[in-house]
Amino acid sequence: MVSAVTPIPRLMSTEEWRTRCDLAACYRLVDLYGWSDLINTRITARVPGQHNHFLINAYGLLFEEVTASSLVKIDADGNKVEPSDVALNKGGFALPSAVHQARPGVACVIHTHSVGSCTVSMQKDGLLPLNQHALQIIGDIAYHDYEGTGRDAGEVKRFLADLGGRNILVLRNHGLFVVGPSVGDAFIATYRMERACAMQLAFQQSGAQFNPIGETVVRAAYAKKRDNESAKLEWAALLRKLDRVDPSYKN
């Protein structure tokens, strides 16, 4: 739904403003659920109708401060498309840009360093098929080994090869990289992964004996394609929640 808080800026399409509102909401929700990391990490979205233009947060803002109008439009190289005095983490856009360019159907990229996902990323076997929540997404998860903070051409190539056509990439010893055909889809995939990670850690810390899931069920989960239908309803519900908590993201 288009913001009723701030009118759509002149010369901006309704579709771009809606994407800005969704992306700002995503930043706020990531913070609300405890997955933000001060001013670090980022979430990007492709501008509708402008295939090689993207929206990103102004570097220095906490996620709880991001608004639709504060988002910065950049090109595939991380350069500002429109005049702006705000700072950008241009180097941090290298991998999101590579994914946006390699996979035209990706509209949003979410990168997080949450406690749960980082802890699971340190485990050799990654996310385990321990429960229903894990089985919902386990077939959509890929892994990429930690290569430091550099983002050279060689790593970008390996990164894209590891991601392939999946939507959740565990950056080993680092965090998560989640993509989706919409902002809502990417957020819901992140939520499901974060929830599964939290459950895995809670179980591991309990010291209890594991009750295994049948091998046939686990194999079917690895082969299953992700269903995005419920994500649309869940995203709409989350926007309603955010409107009740703090609708200023639409400014």
Stockholm file with secondary structure:
# STOCKHOLM 1.0

chainA/1-251         MVSAVTPIPRLMSTEEWRTRCDLAACYRLVDLYGWSDLINTRITARVPGQHNHFLINAYGLLFEEVTASSLVKIDADGNKVEPSDVALNKGGFALPSAVHQARPGVACVIHTHSVGSCTVSMQKDGLLPLNQHALQIIGDIAYHDYEGTGRDAGEVKRFLADLGGRNILVLRNHGLFVVGPSVGDAFIATYRMERACAMQLAFQQSGAQFNPIGETVVRAAYAKKRDNESAKLEWAALLRKLDRVDPSYKN
#=GR chainA/1-251 SS CCCSSSCCCTTCCHHHHHHHHHHHHHHHHHHHTTCCBTTBSCEEEEETTEEEEEEECCTTCCGGGCCTTTCEEEETTSCBSSCCCCCCCGGGGHHHHHHHHHCTTCCEEEEECCHHHHHHHTSTTCSCCCSHHHHHHGGGEEEECCCCSCCCHHHHHHHHHHHTTCSEEEETTTEEEEEESSHHHHHHHHHHHHHHHHHHHHHHHHTCCCCCCCHHHHHHHHHCCCCCHHHHHHHHHHHHHHHHHCGGGGC
#=GC SS_cons         CCCSSSCCCTTCCHHHHHHHHHHHHHHHHHHHTTCCBTTBSCEEEEETTEEEEEEECCTTCCGGGCCTTTCEEEETTSCBSSCCCCCCCGGGGHHHHHHHHHCTTCCEEEEECCHHHHHHHTSTTCSCCCSHHHHHHGGGEEEECCCCSCCCHHHHHHHHHHHTTCSEEEETTTEEEEEESSHHHHHHHHHHHHHHHHHHHHHHHHTCCCCCCCHHHHHHHHHCCCCCHHHHHHHHHHHHHHHHHCGGGGC
//
